């Protein structure tokens, strides 16, 4: 695959993601239709992901304190995820090696996520 093909492919994919996110943002704000958390509905507890949508919307609106209050873990990890995502997008486009997250980092993040889920319900 040549550079131009990979660039078009990634631009189309990312544009589609942005279009879906913006559409959902406007639908959510106009009709107040959100995606319910099945874990929360069944247990009445907050899962580690509860508040992600509101966190992203608050960031989009520039309300960072509000975003942090909705989901602290996502708010803290989001900059690292964005850097990781952007780097890997450029790696794909320019055909160089992507960042591979070591397994021990994955396990640490899993442990942190589980602990966050427990601690936010205490």
Secondary structure as the mmCIF struct_conf table of DSSP 4:
data_model
#
loop_
_struct_conf.conf_type_id
_struct_conf.id
_struct_conf.beg_label_comp_id
_struct_conf.beg_label_asym_id
_struct_conf.beg_label_seq_id
_struct_conf.end_label_comp_id
_struct_conf.end_label_asym_id
_struct_conf.end_label_seq_id
HELX_RH_AL_P HELX_RH_AL_P1 UNK A 3 UNK A 31
HELX_RH_AL_P HELX_RH_AL_P2 UNK A 38 UNK A 43
BEND BEND1 UNK A 44 UNK A 45
TURN_TY1_P TURN_TY1_P1 UNK A 48 UNK A 51
HELX_RH_AL_P HELX_RH_AL_P3 UNK A 52 UNK A 60
TURN_TY1_P TURN_TY1_P2 UNK A 61 UNK A 62
HELX_RH_AL_P HELX_RH_AL_P4 UNK A 64 UNK A 70
HELX_RH_AL_P HELX_RH_AL_P5 UNK A 72 UNK A 94
TURN_TY1_P TURN_TY1_P3 UNK A 95 UNK A 95
HELX_LH_PP_P HELX_LH_PP_P1 UNK A 97 UNK A 99
HELX_RH_AL_P HELX_RH_AL_P6 UNK A 103 UNK A 119
TURN_TY1_P TURN_TY1_P4 UNK A 120 UNK A 121
#
